[in-house]
Amino acid sequence: MEISQRPEYRDAKTPRAVRVYTIAQESRYIVFENVPALGLVSDLLKQCATFGPVEDHRLLDRVPRPEFTETVWVKFYTWRAARLAKLTMDDKPFFHNLLRVSYAPEYESIDDARNKLQEHRHSVARRPRRHHHHQLPPATPKQVPLQPKTQSQPTASSGITVPAGEAAAATPILPHLGTQPKKRRRI
């Protein structure tokens, strides 16, 4: 029995597995378990090819598995394709069996790991910096001069004629837009 720090009413009725992966744990090598042993490896590879090109694949024989299933090792060309394939195909039905998809970083060489980390650094450097908006120059609103009108004009909401000075106070002009606020219709 697991000891939890959360109050009993906050615990979920069904246990949920949440796993966070670091860049070092993600890999372009993926292991598909619970594939039916009906010669469906080519169908699995066709489905994998929708996420990106597959470089290599093989059946893993020395892995313990349930009877009448196979374990397939797939090497994708890019780690992004492998990541998308894992996110999409994990715990999804494949010919009436739920696939178990996991990363296999133990098959990576040192050069593969180095290239993966360099590619990740470049992709992070190319991303726009959204959290540093305080460093951007502030946008200056357009200043629209308010000119008082001498004649009477109806207000936008009621159609009642009001003297010019009161109409300007009743319907303010937004300086950053230069227009009056739009009326929203209720449905």
Disulfide bonds with the S-S distance in Angstrom:
none
